[in-house]
């Protein structure tokens, strides 16, 4: 059976399991996946958010 993985940010879909370059993040009860390029953006955003929490 073919499964695919979709980026929750830009909607990019790849067949099969997500590549190692993809990122998985749990937000509440949902598992979200981000492709390699969105992972970079997401990481930056997460870091920015974390930083603002500490301020
Ligand atoms: Zn993406």
mmCIF file of the protein (N, C-alpha, C, O) and its ligand, coordinates in Angstrom:
data_MODEL
# 
_entry.id   MODEL 
# 
loop_
_entity.id 
_entity.type 
_entity.pdbx_number_of_molecules 
1 polymer     1 
2 non-polymer 1 
# 
_entity_poly.entity_id                      1 
_entity_poly.type                           'polypeptide(L)' 
_entity_poly.nstd_linkage                   no 
_entity_poly.nstd_monomer                   no 
_entity_poly.pdbx_seq_one_letter_code       
;(UNK)(UNK)(UNK)(UNK)(UNK)(UNK)(UNK)(UNK)(UNK)(UNK)(UNK)(UNK)(UNK)(UNK)(UNK)(UNK)
(UNK)(UNK)(UNK)(UNK)(UNK)(UNK)(UNK)(UNK)(UNK)(UNK)(UNK)(UNK)(UNK)(UNK)(UNK)(UNK)
(UNK)(UNK)(UNK)(UNK)(UNK)(UNK)(UNK)(UNK)(UNK)(UNK)(UNK)(UNK)(UNK)(UNK)(UNK)(UNK)
(UNK)(UNK)(UNK)(UNK)(UNK)(UNK)(UNK)
;
_entity_poly.pdbx_seq_one_letter_code_can   XXXXXXXXXXXXXXXXXXXXXXXXXXXXXXXXXXXXXXXXXXXXXXXXXXXXXXX 
_entity_poly.pdbx_strand_id                 A 
# 
loop_
_entity_poly_seq.entity_id 
_entity_poly_seq.num 
_entity_poly_seq.mon_id 
_entity_poly_seq.hetero 
1 1  UNK n 
1 2  UNK n 
1 3  UNK n 
1 4  UNK n 
1 5  UNK n 
1 6  UNK n 
1 7  UNK n 
1 8  UNK n 
1 9  UNK n 
1 10 UNK n 
1 11 UNK n 
1 12 UNK n 
1 13 UNK n 
1 14 UNK n 
1 15 UNK n 
1 16 UNK n 
1 17 UNK n 
1 18 UNK n 
1 19 UNK n 
1 20 UNK n 
1 21 UNK n 
1 22 UNK n 
1 23 UNK n 
1 24 UNK n 
1 25 UNK n 
1 26 UNK n 
1 27 UNK n 
1 28 UNK n 
1 29 UNK n 
1 30 UNK n 
1 31 UNK n 
1 32 UNK n 
1 33 UNK n 
1 34 UNK n 
1 35 UNK n 
1 36 UNK n 
1 37 UNK n 
1 38 UNK n 
1 39 UNK n 
1 40 UNK n 
1 41 UNK n 
1 42 UNK n 
1 43 UNK n 
1 44 UNK n 
1 45 UNK n 
1 46 UNK n 
1 47 UNK n 
1 48 UNK n 
1 49 UNK n 
1 50 UNK n 
1 51 UNK n 
1 52 UNK n 
1 53 UNK n 
1 54 UNK n 
1 55 UNK n 
# 
loop_
_struct_asym.id 
_struct_asym.entity_id 
A 1 
B 2 
# 
loop_
_chem_comp.id 
_chem_comp.type 
_chem_comp.mon_nstd_flag 
UNK 'L-peptide linking' . 
ZN  non-polymer         . 
# 
_pdbx_entity_nonpoly.entity_id   2 
_pdbx_entity_nonpoly.name        ? 
_pdbx_entity_nonpoly.comp_id     ZN 
# 
_pdbx_nonpoly_scheme.asym_id         B 
_pdbx_nonpoly_scheme.entity_id       2 
_pdbx_nonpoly_scheme.mon_id          ZN 
_pdbx_nonpoly_scheme.ndb_seq_num     1 
_pdbx_nonpoly_scheme.pdb_seq_num     101 
_pdbx_nonpoly_scheme.auth_seq_num    101 
_pdbx_nonpoly_scheme.pdb_mon_id      ZN 
_pdbx_nonpoly_scheme.auth_mon_id     ZN 
_pdbx_nonpoly_scheme.pdb_strand_id   A 
_pdbx_nonpoly_scheme.pdb_ins_code    . 
# 
loop_
_atom_site.group_PDB 
_atom_site.id 
_atom_site.type_symbol 
_atom_site.label_atom_id 
_atom_site.label_alt_id 
_atom_site.label_comp_id 
_atom_site.label_asym_id 
_atom_site.label_entity_id 
_atom_site.label_seq_id 
_atom_site.pdbx_PDB_ins_code 
_atom_site.Cartn_x 
_atom_site.Cartn_y 
_atom_site.Cartn_z 
_atom_site.occupancy 
_atom_site.B_iso_or_equiv 
_atom_site.pdbx_formal_charge 
_atom_site.auth_seq_id 
_atom_site.auth_comp_id 
_atom_site.auth_asym_id 
_atom_site.auth_atom_id 
_atom_site.pdbx_PDB_model_num 
ATOM   1   N  N  . UNK A 1 1  ? 0.847  -1.199 0.000  1.00 0.00 ? 1   UNK A N  1 
ATOM   2   C  CA . UNK A 1 1  ? 0.000  0.000  0.000  1.00 0.00 ? 1   UNK A CA 1 
ATOM   3   C  C  . UNK A 1 1  ? 0.885  1.253  0.000  1.00 0.00 ? 1   UNK A C  1 
ATOM   4   O  O  . UNK A 1 1  ? 1.841  1.354  0.769  1.00 0.00 ? 1   UNK A O  1 
ATOM   5   N  N  . UNK A 1 2  ? 0.559  2.162  -0.842 1.00 0.00 ? 2   UNK A N  1 
ATOM   6   C  CA . UNK A 1 2  ? 1.344  3.397  -0.904 1.00 0.00 ? 2   UNK A CA 1 
ATOM   7   C  C  . UNK A 1 2  ? 0.800  4.411  0.086  1.00 0.00 ? 2   UNK A C  1 
ATOM   8   O  O  . UNK A 1 2  ? -0.402 4.675  0.144  1.00 0.00 ? 2   UNK A O  1 
ATOM   9   N  N  . UNK A 1 3  ? 1.701  4.965  0.851  1.00 0.00 ? 3   UNK A N  1 
ATOM   10  C  CA . UNK A 1 3  ? 1.321  6.049  1.739  1.00 0.00 ? 3   UNK A CA 1 
ATOM   11  C  C  . UNK A 1 3  ? 2.117  7.278  1.328  1.00 0.00 ? 3   UNK A C  1 
ATOM   12  O  O  . UNK A 1 3  ? 3.135  7.175  0.644  1.00 0.00 ? 3   UNK A O  1 
ATOM   13  N  N  . UNK A 1 4  ? 1.651  8.406  1.743  1.00 0.00 ? 4   UNK A N  1 
ATOM   14  C  CA . UNK A 1 4  ? 2.386  9.608  1.397  1.00 0.00 ? 4   UNK A CA 1 
ATOM   15  C  C  . UNK A 1 4  ? 2.437  10.535 2.599  1.00 0.00 ? 4   UNK A C  1 
ATOM   16  O  O  . UNK A 1 4  ? 1.651  10.407 3.539  1.00 0.00 ? 4   UNK A O  1 
ATOM   17  N  N  . UNK A 1 5  ? 3.363  11.458 2.551  1.00 0.00 ? 5   UNK A N  1 
ATOM   18  C  CA . UNK A 1 5  ? 3.533  12.409 3.627  1.00 0.00 ? 5   UNK A CA 1 
ATOM   19  C  C  . UNK A 1 5  ? 3.327  13.805 3.064  1.00 0.00 ? 5   UNK A C  1 
ATOM   20  O  O  . UNK A 1 5  ? 3.883  14.157 2.024  1.00 0.00 ? 5   UNK A O  1 
ATOM   21  N  N  . UNK A 1 6  ? 2.531  14.586 3.755  1.00 0.00 ? 6   UNK A N  1 
ATOM   22  C  CA . UNK A 1 6  ? 2.245  15.938 3.285  1.00 0.00 ? 6   UNK A CA 1 
ATOM   23  C  C  . UNK A 1 6  ? 2.806  16.960 4.260  1.00 0.00 ? 6   UNK A C  1 
ATOM   24  O  O  . UNK A 1 6  ? 2.686  16.805 5.475  1.00 0.00 ? 6   UNK A O  1 
ATOM   25  N  N  . UNK A 1 7  ? 3.412  17.995 3.724  1.00 0.00 ? 7   UNK A N  1 
ATOM   26  C  CA . UNK A 1 7  ? 3.903  19.085 4.555  1.00 0.00 ? 7   UNK A CA 1 
ATOM   27  C  C  . UNK A 1 7  ? 2.697  19.894 5.037  1.00 0.00 ? 7   UNK A C  1 
ATOM   28  O  O  . UNK A 1 7  ? 1.869  20.323 4.234  1.00 0.00 ? 7   UNK A O  1 
ATOM   29  N  N  . UNK A 1 8  ? 2.608  20.097 6.341  1.00 0.00 ? 8   UNK A N  1 
ATOM   30  C  CA . UNK A 1 8  ? 1.461  20.823 6.893  1.00 0.00 ? 8   UNK A CA 1 
ATOM   31  C  C  . UNK A 1 8  ? 1.569  22.323 6.651  1.00 0.00 ? 8   UNK A C  1 
ATOM   32  O  O  . UNK A 1 8  ? 0.635  23.076 6.926  1.00 0.00 ? 8   UNK A O  1 
ATOM   33  N  N  . UNK A 1 9  ? 2.713  22.744 6.138  1.00 0.00 ? 9   UNK A N  1 
ATOM   34  C  CA . UNK A 1 9  ? 2.897  24.178 5.952  1.00 0.00 ? 9   UNK A CA 1 
ATOM   35  C  C  . UNK A 1 9  ? 2.635  24.576 4.506  1.00 0.00 ? 9   UNK A C  1 
ATOM   36  O  O  . UNK A 1 9  ? 1.829  25.472 4.252  1.00 0.00 ? 9   UNK A O  1 
ATOM   37  N  N  . UNK A 1 10 ? 3.302  23.925 3.553  1.00 0.00 ? 10  UNK A N  1 
ATOM   38  C  CA . UNK A 1 10 ? 3.170  24.324 2.146  1.00 0.00 ? 10  UNK A CA 1 
ATOM   39  C  C  . UNK A 1 10 ? 2.394  23.310 1.325  1.00 0.00 ? 10  UNK A C  1 
ATOM   40  O  O  . UNK A 1 10 ? 2.076  23.577 0.166  1.00 0.00 ? 10  UNK A O  1 
ATOM   41  N  N  . UNK A 1 11 ? 2.076  22.138 1.902  1.00 0.00 ? 11  UNK A N  1 
ATOM   42  C  CA . UNK A 1 11 ? 1.254  21.177 1.194  1.00 0.00 ? 11  UNK A CA 1 
ATOM   43  C  C  . UNK A 1 11 ? 2.022  20.270 0.253  1.00 0.00 ? 11  UNK A C  1 
ATOM   44  O  O  . UNK A 1 11 ? 1.420  19.476 -0.470 1.00 0.00 ? 11  UNK A O  1 
ATOM   45  N  N  . UNK A 1 12 ? 3.341  20.375 0.252  1.00 0.00 ? 12  UNK A N  1 
ATOM   46  C  CA . UNK A 1 12 ? 4.147  19.490 -0.575 1.00 0.00 ? 12  UNK A CA 1 
ATOM   47  C  C  . UNK A 1 12 ? 3.946  18.047 -0.139 1.00 0.00 ? 12  UNK A C  1 
ATOM   48  O  O  . UNK A 1 12 ? 3.941  17.746 1.054  1.00 0.00 ? 12  UNK A O  1 
ATOM   49  N  N  . UNK A 1 13 ? 3.782  17.159 -1.109 1.00 0.00 ? 13  UNK A N  1 
ATOM   50  C  CA . UNK A 1 13 ? 3.568  15.752 -0.790 1.00 0.00 ? 13  UNK A CA 1 
ATOM   51  C  C  . UNK A 1 13 ? 4.681  14.897 -1.363 1.00 0.00 ? 13  UNK A C  1 
ATOM   52  O  O  . UNK A 1 13 ? 5.074  15.066 -2.518 1.00 0.00 ? 13  UNK A O  1 
ATOM   53  N  N  . UNK A 1 14 ? 5.189  13.975 -0.553 1.00 0.00 ? 14  UNK A N  1 
ATOM   54  C  CA . UNK A 1 14 ? 6.162  13.009 -1.042 1.00 0.00 ? 14  UNK A CA 1 
ATOM   55  C  C  . UNK A 1 14 ? 5.609  11.623 -0.779 1.00 0.00 ? 14  UNK A C  1 
ATOM   56  O  O  . UNK A 1 14 ? 4.937  11.401 0.228  1.00 0.00 ? 14  UNK A O  1 
ATOM   57  N  N  . UNK A 1 15 ? 5.890  10.679 -1.685 1.00 0.00 ? 15  UNK A N  1 
ATOM   58  C  CA . UNK A 1 15 ? 5.420  9.304  -1.489 1.00 0.00 ? 15  UNK A CA 1 
ATOM   59  C  C  . UNK A 1 15 ? 6.191  8.610  -0.379 1.00 0.00 ? 15  UNK A C  1 
ATOM   60  O  O  . UNK A 1 15 ? 7.391  8.832  -0.216 1.00 0.00 ? 15  UNK A O  1 
ATOM   61  N  N  . UNK A 1 16 ? 5.509  7.776  0.375  1.00 0.00 ? 16  UNK A N  1 
ATOM   62  C  CA . UNK A 1 16 ? 6.176  6.982  1.391  1.00 0.00 ? 16  UNK A CA 1 
ATOM   63  C  C  . UNK A 1 16 ? 6.436  7.756  2.660  1.00 0.00 ? 16  UNK A C  1 
ATOM   64  O  O  . UNK A 1 16 ? 5.760  8.738  2.967  1.00 0.00 ? 16  UNK A O  1 
ATOM   65  N  N  . UNK A 1 17 ? 7.441  7.288  3.397  1.00 0.00 ? 17  UNK A N  1 
ATOM   66  C  CA . UNK A 1 17 ? 7.783  7.917  4.663  1.00 0.00 ? 17  UNK A CA 1 
ATOM   67  C  C  . UNK A 1 17 ? 8.443  9.268  4.429  1.00 0.00 ? 17  UNK A C  1 
ATOM   68  O  O  . UNK A 1 17 ? 9.054  9.494  3.384  1.00 0.00 ? 17  UNK A O  1 
ATOM   69  N  N  . UNK A 1 18 ? 8.321  10.166 5.399  1.00 0.00 ? 18  UNK A N  1 
ATOM   70  C  CA . UNK A 1 18 ? 8.966  11.469 5.273  1.00 0.00 ? 18  UNK A CA 1 
ATOM   71  C  C  . UNK A 1 18 ? 10.482 11.325 5.264  1.00 0.00 ? 18  UNK A C  1 
ATOM   72  O  O  . UNK A 1 18 ? 11.029 10.540 6.039  1.00 0.00 ? 18  UNK A O  1 
ATOM   73  N  N  . UNK A 1 19 ? 11.170 12.065 4.402  1.00 0.00 ? 19  UNK A N  1 
ATOM   74  C  CA . UNK A 1 19 ? 12.641 12.034 4.381  1.00 0.00 ? 19  UNK A CA 1 
ATOM   75  C  C  . UNK A 1 19 ? 13.202 12.504 5.714  1.00 0.00 ? 19  UNK A C  1 
ATOM   76  O  O  . UNK A 1 19 ? 12.518 13.166 6.494  1.00 0.00 ? 19  UNK A O  1 
ATOM   77  N  N  . UNK A 1 20 ? 14.456 12.153 5.962  1.00 0.00 ? 20  UNK A N  1 
ATOM   78  C  CA . UNK A 1 20 ? 15.096 12.526 7.225  1.00 0.00 ? 20  UNK A CA 1 
ATOM   79  C  C  . UNK A 1 20 ? 15.192 14.034 7.384  1.00 0.00 ? 20  UNK A C  1 
ATOM   80  O  O  . UNK A 1 20 ? 15.303 14.545 8.498  1.00 0.00 ? 20  UNK A O  1 
ATOM   81  N  N  . UNK A 1 21 ? 15.149 14.739 6.263  1.00 0.00 ? 21  UNK A N  1 
ATOM   82  C  CA . UNK A 1 21 ? 15.283 16.189 6.325  1.00 0.00 ? 21  UNK A CA 1 
ATOM   83  C  C  . UNK A 1 21 ? 13.995 16.854 6.780  1.00 0.00 ? 21  UNK A C  1 
ATOM   84  O  O  . UNK A 1 21 ? 13.977 18.044 7.095  1.00 0.00 ? 21  UNK A O  1 
ATOM   85  N  N  . UNK A 1 22 ? 12.909 16.075 6.813  1.00 0.00 ? 22  UNK A N  1 
ATOM   86  C  CA . UNK A 1 22 ? 11.637 16.634 7.263  1.00 0.00 ? 22  UNK A CA 1 
ATOM   87  C  C  . UNK A 1 22 ? 11.588 16.671 8.786  1.00 0.00 ? 22  UNK A C  1 
ATOM   88  O  O  . UNK A 1 22 ? 12.307 15.944 9.471  1.00 0.00 ? 22  UNK A O  1 
ATOM   89  N  N  . UNK A 1 23 ? 10.723 17.535 9.292  1.00 0.00 ? 23  UNK A N  1 
ATOM   90  C  CA . UNK A 1 23 ? 10.601 17.674 10.737 1.00 0.00 ? 23  UNK A CA 1 
ATOM   91  C  C  . UNK A 1 23 ? 9.189  17.309 11.166 1.00 0.00 ? 23  UNK A C  1 
ATOM   92  O  O  . UNK A 1 23 ? 8.219  17.655 10.491 1.00 0.00 ? 23  UNK A O  1 
ATOM   93  N  N  . UNK A 1 24 ? 9.077  16.613 12.284 1.00 0.00 ? 24  UNK A N  1 
ATOM   94  C  CA . UNK A 1 24 ? 7.766  16.327 12.855 1.00 0.00 ? 24  UNK A CA 1 
ATOM   95  C  C  . UNK A 1 24 ? 7.635  17.097 14.157 1.00 0.00 ? 24  UNK A C  1 
ATOM   96  O  O  . UNK A 1 24 ? 8.562  17.132 14.966 1.00 0.00 ? 24  UNK A O  1 
ATOM   97  N  N  . UNK A 1 25 ? 6.491  17.706 14.350 1.00 0.00 ? 25  UNK A N  1 
ATOM   98  C  CA . UNK A 1 25 ? 6.262  18.461 15.570 1.00 0.00 ? 25  UNK A CA 1 
ATOM   99  C  C  . UNK A 1 25 ? 4.865  18.145 16.080 1.00 0.00 ? 25  UNK A C  1 
ATOM   100 O  O  . UNK A 1 25 ? 3.907  18.077 15.311 1.00 0.00 ? 25  UNK A O  1 
ATOM   101 N  N  . UNK A 1 26 ? 4.767  17.954 17.385 1.00 0.00 ? 26  UNK A N  1 
ATOM   102 C  CA . UNK A 1 26 ? 3.460  17.690 17.977 1.00 0.00 ? 26  UNK A CA 1 
ATOM   103 C  C  . UNK A 1 26 ? 2.890  18.996 18.513 1.00 0.00 ? 26  UNK A C  1 
ATOM   104 O  O  . UNK A 1 26 ? 3.484  19.649 19.372 1.00 0.00 ? 26  UNK A O  1 
ATOM   105 N  N  . UNK A 1 27 ? 1.742  19.355 17.996 1.00 0.00 ? 27  UNK A N  1 
ATOM   106 C  CA . UNK A 1 27 ? 1.085  20.564 18.471 1.00 0.00 ? 27  UNK A CA 1 
ATOM   107 C  C  . UNK A 1 27 ? -0.271 20.149 19.012 1.00 0.00 ? 27  UNK A C  1 
ATOM   108 O  O  . UNK A 1 27 ? -1.182 19.842 18.243 1.00 0.00 ? 27  UNK A O  1 
ATOM   109 N  N  . UNK A 1 28 ? -0.410 20.139 20.342 1.00 0.00 ? 28  UNK A N  1 
ATOM   110 C  CA . UNK A 1 28 ? -1.636 19.629 20.937 1.00 0.00 ? 28  UNK A CA 1 
ATOM   111 C  C  . UNK A 1 28 ? -1.735 18.137 20.674 1.00 0.00 ? 28  UNK A C  1 
ATOM   112 O  O  . UNK A 1 28 ? -0.807 17.392 20.990 1.00 0.00 ? 28  UNK A O  1 
ATOM   113 N  N  . UNK A 1 29 ? -2.834 17.691 20.105 1.00 0.00 ? 29  UNK A N  1 
ATOM   114 C  CA . UNK A 1 29 ? -3.012 16.279 19.800 1.00 0.00 ? 29  UNK A CA 1 
ATOM   115 C  C  . UNK A 1 29 ? -2.567 15.938 18.394 1.00 0.00 ? 29  UNK A C  1 
ATOM   116 O  O  . UNK A 1 29 ? -2.593 14.772 18.002 1.00 0.00 ? 29  UNK A O  1 
ATOM   117 N  N  . UNK A 1 30 ? -2.158 16.937 17.632 1.00 0.00 ? 30  UNK A N  1 
ATOM   118 C  CA . UNK A 1 30 ? -1.862 16.716 16.225 1.00 0.00 ? 30  UNK A CA 1 
ATOM   119 C  C  . UNK A 1 30 ? -0.378 16.578 15.964 1.00 0.00 ? 30  UNK A C  1 
ATOM   120 O  O  . UNK A 1 30 ? 0.443  17.289 16.545 1.00 0.00 ? 30  UNK A O  1 
ATOM   121 N  N  . UNK A 1 31 ? -0.047 15.650 15.080 1.00 0.00 ? 31  UNK A N  1 
ATOM   122 C  CA . UNK A 1 31 ? 1.328  15.528 14.626 1.00 0.00 ? 31  UNK A CA 1 
ATOM   123 C  C  . UNK A 1 31 ? 1.445  16.267 13.305 1.00 0.00 ? 31  UNK A C  1 
ATOM   124 O  O  . UNK A 1 31 ? 0.763  15.930 12.337 1.00 0.00 ? 31  UNK A O  1 
ATOM   125 N  N  . UNK A 1 32 ? 2.275  17.237 13.265 1.00 0.00 ? 32  UNK A N  1 
ATOM   126 C  CA . UNK A 1 32 ? 2.447  18.020 12.050 1.00 0.00 ? 32  UNK A CA 1 
ATOM   127 C  C  . UNK A 1 32 ? 3.811  17.732 11.453 1.00 0.00 ? 32  UNK A C  1 
ATOM   128 O  O  . UNK A 1 32 ? 4.786  17.490 12.164 1.00 0.00 ? 32  UNK A O  1 
ATOM   129 N  N  . UNK A 1 33 ? 3.854  17.766 10.135 1.00 0.00 ? 33  UNK A N  1 
ATOM   130 C  CA . UNK A 1 33 ? 5.125  17.513 9.465  1.00 0.00 ? 33  UNK A CA 1 
ATOM   131 C  C  . UNK A 1 33 ? 5.480  18.680 8.564  1.00 0.00 ? 33  UNK A C  1 
ATOM   132 O  O  . UNK A 1 33 ? 4.615  19.287 7.932  1.00 0.00 ? 33  UNK A O  1 
ATOM   133 N  N  . UNK A 1 34 ? 6.744  18.976 8.518  1.00 0.00 ? 34  UNK A N  1 
ATOM   134 C  CA . UNK A 1 34 ? 7.196  20.080 7.694  1.00 0.00 ? 34  UNK A CA 1 
ATOM   135 C  C  . UNK A 1 34 ? 8.334  19.612 6.791  1.00 0.00 ? 34  UNK A C  1 
ATOM   136 O  O  . UNK A 1 34 ? 9.233  18.897 7.234  1.00 0.00 ? 34  UNK A O  1 
ATOM   137 N  N  . UNK A 1 35 ? 8.291  20.019 5.520  1.00 0.00 ? 35  UNK A N  1 
ATOM   138 C  CA . UNK A 1 35 ? 9.337  19.625 4.583  1.00 0.00 ? 35  UNK A CA 1 
ATOM   139 C  C  . UNK A 1 35 ? 10.639 20.335 4.941  1.00 0.00 ? 35  UNK A C  1 
ATOM   140 O  O  . UNK A 1 35 ? 10.673 21.184 5.832  1.00 0.00 ? 35  UNK A O  1 
ATOM   141 N  N  . UNK A 1 36 ? 11.703 19.977 4.238  1.00 0.00 ? 36  UNK A N  1 
ATOM   142 C  CA . UNK A 1 36 ? 13.020 20.496 4.625  1.00 0.00 ? 36  UNK A CA 1 
ATOM   143 C  C  . UNK A 1 36 ? 13.071 22.017 4.609  1.00 0.00 ? 36  UNK A C  1 
ATOM   144 O  O  . UNK A 1 36 ? 13.622 22.626 5.526  1.00 0.00 ? 36  UNK A O  1 
ATOM   145 N  N  . UNK A 1 37 ? 12.511 22.630 3.589  1.00 0.00 ? 37  UNK A N  1 
ATOM   146 C  CA . UNK A 1 37 ? 12.587 24.091 3.523  1.00 0.00 ? 37  UNK A CA 1 
ATOM   147 C  C  . UNK A 1 37 ? 11.694 24.731 4.569  1.00 0.00 ? 37  UNK A C  1 
ATOM   148 O  O  . UNK A 1 37 ? 12.081 25.722 5.189  1.00 0.00 ? 37  UNK A O  1 
ATOM   149 N  N  . UNK A 1 38 ? 10.496 24.177 4.778  1.00 0.00 ? 38  UNK A N  1 
ATOM   150 C  CA . UNK A 1 38 ? 9.594  24.721 5.790  1.00 0.00 ? 38  UNK A CA 1 
ATOM   151 C  C  . UNK A 1 38 ? 10.140 24.455 7.191  1.00 0.00 ? 38  UNK A C  1 
ATOM   152 O  O  . UNK A 1 38 ? 9.914  25.252 8.101  1.00 0.00 ? 38  UNK A O  1 
ATOM   153 N  N  . UNK A 1 39 ? 10.849 23.355 7.373  1.00 0.00 ? 39  UNK A N  1 
ATOM   154 C  CA . UNK A 1 39 ? 11.438 23.051 8.677  1.00 0.00 ? 39  UNK A CA 1 
ATOM   155 C  C  . UNK A 1 39 ? 12.360 24.169 9.105  1.00 0.00 ? 39  UNK A C  1 
ATOM   156 O  O  . UNK A 1 39 ? 12.370 24.577 10.266 1.00 0.00 ? 39  UNK A O  1 
ATOM   157 N  N  . UNK A 1 40 ? 13.136 24.661 8.150  1.00 0.00 ? 40  UNK A N  1 
ATOM   158 C  CA . UNK A 1 40 ? 14.059 25.745 8.466  1.00 0.00 ? 40  UNK A CA 1 
ATOM   159 C  C  . UNK A 1 40 ? 13.274 26.983 8.904  1.00 0.00 ? 40  UNK A C  1 
ATOM   160 O  O  . UNK A 1 40 ? 13.608 27.629 9.897  1.00 0.00 ? 40  UNK A O  1 
ATOM   161 N  N  . UNK A 1 41 ? 12.228 27.296 8.146  1.00 0.00 ? 41  UNK A N  1 
ATOM   162 C  CA . UNK A 1 41 ? 11.405 28.459 8.495  1.00 0.00 ? 41  UNK A CA 1 
ATOM   163 C  C  . UNK A 1 41 ? 10.731 28.240 9.840  1.00 0.00 ? 41  UNK A C  1 
ATOM   164 O  O  . UNK A 1 41 ? 10.673 29.134 10.684 1.00 0.00 ? 41  UNK A O  1 
ATOM   165 N  N  . UNK A 1 42 ? 10.218 27.012 10.015 1.00 0.00 ? 42  UNK A N  1 
ATOM   166 C  CA . UNK A 1 42 ? 9.481  26.698 11.234 1.00 0.00 ? 42  UNK A CA 1 
ATOM   167 C  C  . UNK A 1 42 ? 10.406 26.769 12.443 1.00 0.00 ? 42  UNK A C  1 
ATOM   168 O  O  . UNK A 1 42 ? 10.047 27.315 13.486 1.00 0.00 ? 42  UNK A O  1 
ATOM   169 N  N  . UNK A 1 43 ? 11.603 26.207 12.285 1.00 0.00 ? 43  UNK A N  1 
ATOM   170 C  CA . UNK A 1 43 ? 12.567 26.245 13.384 1.00 0.00 ? 43  UNK A CA 1 
ATOM   171 C  C  . UNK A 1 43 ? 12.861 27.674 13.787 1.00 0.00 ? 43  UNK A C  1 
ATOM   172 O  O  . UNK A 1 43 ? 12.911 28.009 14.970 1.00 0.00 ? 43  UNK A O  1 
ATOM   173 N  N  . UNK A 1 44 ? 13.053 28.507 12.781 1.00 0.00 ? 44  UNK A N  1 
ATOM   174 C  CA . UNK A 1 44 ? 13.345 29.903 13.058 1.00 0.00 ? 44  UNK A CA 1 
ATOM   175 C  C  . UNK A 1 44 ? 12.175 30.537 13.809 1.00 0.00 ? 44  UNK A C  1 
ATOM   176 O  O  . UNK A 1 44 ? 12.367 31.290 14.764 1.00 0.00 ? 44  UNK A O  1 
ATOM   177 N  N  . UNK A 1 45 ? 10.983 30.225 13.369 1.00 0.00 ? 45  UNK A N  1 
ATOM   178 C  CA . UNK A 1 45 ? 9.799  30.788 14.008 1.00 0.00 ? 45  UNK A CA 1 
ATOM   179 C  C  . UNK A 1 45 ? 9.672  30.275 15.439 1.00 0.00 ? 45  UNK A C  1 
ATOM   180 O  O  . UNK A 1 45 ? 9.342  31.028 16.355 1.00 0.00 ? 45  UNK A O  1 
ATOM   181 N  N  . UNK A 1 46 ? 9.945  28.961 15.618 1.00 0.00 ? 46  UNK A N  1 
ATOM   182 C  CA . UNK A 1 46 ? 9.854  28.385 16.954 1.00 0.00 ? 46  UNK A CA 1 
ATOM   183 C  C  . UNK A 1 46 ? 10.883 29.016 17.881 1.00 0.00 ? 46  UNK A C  1 
ATOM   184 O  O  . UNK A 1 46 ? 10.589 29.328 19.035 1.00 0.00 ? 46  UNK A O  1 
ATOM   185 N  N  . UNK A 1 47 ? 12.091 29.199 17.363 1.00 0.00 ? 47  UNK A N  1 
ATOM   186 C  CA . UNK A 1 47 ? 13.129 29.817 18.174 1.00 0.00 ? 47  UNK A CA 1 
ATOM   187 C  C  . UNK A 1 47 ? 12.737 31.240 18.531 1.00 0.00 ? 47  UNK A C  1 
ATOM   188 O  O  . UNK A 1 47 ? 12.943 31.695 19.656 1.00 0.00 ? 47  UNK A O  1 
ATOM   189 N  N  . UNK A 1 48 ? 12.177 31.925 17.567 1.00 0.00 ? 48  UNK A N  1 
ATOM   190 C  CA . UNK A 1 48 ? 11.748 33.299 17.815 1.00 0.00 ? 48  UNK A CA 1 
ATOM   191 C  C  . UNK A 1 48 ? 10.668 33.322 18.888 1.00 0.00 ? 48  UNK A C  1 
ATOM   192 O  O  . UNK A 1 48 ? 10.664 34.179 19.772 1.00 0.00 ? 48  UNK A O  1 
ATOM   193 N  N  . UNK A 1 49 ? 9.745  32.355 18.792 1.00 0.00 ? 49  UNK A N  1 
ATOM   194 C  CA . UNK A 1 49 ? 8.659  32.273 19.775 1.00 0.00 ? 49  UNK A CA 1 
ATOM   195 C  C  . UNK A 1 49 ? 9.214  31.970 21.162 1.00 0.00 ? 49  UNK A C  1 
ATOM   196 O  O  . UNK A 1 49 ? 8.837  32.594 22.154 1.00 0.00 ? 49  UNK A O  1 
ATOM   197 N  N  . UNK A 1 50 ? 10.133 30.982 21.203 1.00 0.00 ? 50  UNK A N  1 
ATOM   198 C  CA . UNK A 1 50 ? 10.748 30.630 22.482 1.00 0.00 ? 50  UNK A CA 1 
ATOM   199 C  C  . UNK A 1 50 ? 11.421 31.845 23.096 1.00 0.00 ? 50  UNK A C  1 
ATOM   200 O  O  . UNK A 1 50 ? 11.258 32.145 24.279 1.00 0.00 ? 50  UNK A O  1 
ATOM   201 N  N  . UNK A 1 51 ? 12.182 32.533 22.257 1.00 0.00 ? 51  UNK A N  1 
ATOM   202 C  CA . UNK A 1 51 ? 12.888 33.700 22.752 1.00 0.00 ? 51  UNK A CA 1 
ATOM   203 C  C  . UNK A 1 51 ? 11.913 34.714 23.340 1.00 0.00 ? 51  UNK A C  1 
ATOM   204 O  O  . UNK A 1 51 ? 12.151 35.272 24.411 1.00 0.00 ? 51  UNK A O  1 
ATOM   205 N  N  . UNK A 1 52 ? 10.811 34.945 22.626 1.00 0.00 ? 52  UNK A N  1 
ATOM   206 C  CA . UNK A 1 52 ? 9.870  35.955 23.103 1.00 0.00 ? 52  UNK A CA 1 
ATOM   207 C  C  . UNK A 1 52 ? 9.208  35.531 24.401 1.00 0.00 ? 52  UNK A C  1 
ATOM   208 O  O  . UNK A 1 52 ? 8.790  36.372 25.197 1.00 0.00 ? 52  UNK A O  1 
ATOM   209 N  N  . UNK A 1 53 ? 9.112  34.191 24.618 1.00 0.00 ? 53  UNK A N  1 
ATOM   210 C  CA . UNK A 1 53 ? 8.546  33.723 25.887 1.00 0.00 ? 53  UNK A CA 1 
ATOM   211 C  C  . UNK A 1 53 ? 9.451  34.052 27.057 1.00 0.00 ? 53  UNK A C  1 
ATOM   212 O  O  . UNK A 1 53 ? 8.988  34.315 28.166 1.00 0.00 ? 53  UNK A O  1 
ATOM   213 N  N  . UNK A 1 54 ? 10.753 34.032 26.791 1.00 0.00 ? 54  UNK A N  1 
ATOM   214 C  CA . UNK A 1 54 ? 11.700 34.286 27.865 1.00 0.00 ? 54  UNK A CA 1 
ATOM   215 C  C  . UNK A 1 54 ? 11.850 35.767 28.165 1.00 0.00 ? 54  UNK A C  1 
ATOM   216 O  O  . UNK A 1 54 ? 12.332 36.157 29.229 1.00 0.00 ? 54  UNK A O  1 
ATOM   217 N  N  . UNK A 1 55 ? 11.427 36.589 27.205 1.00 0.00 ? 55  UNK A N  1 
ATOM   218 C  CA . UNK A 1 55 ? 11.612 38.030 27.402 1.00 0.00 ? 55  UNK A CA 1 
ATOM   219 C  C  . UNK A 1 55 ? 10.610 38.586 28.373 1.00 0.00 ? 55  UNK A C  1 
ATOM   220 O  O  . UNK A 1 55 ? 10.623 39.785 28.655 1.00 0.00 ? 55  UNK A O  1 
HETATM 221 ZN ZN . ZN  B 2 .  ? 6.727  22.630 3.248  1.00 0.00 ? 101 ZN  A ZN 1 
# 
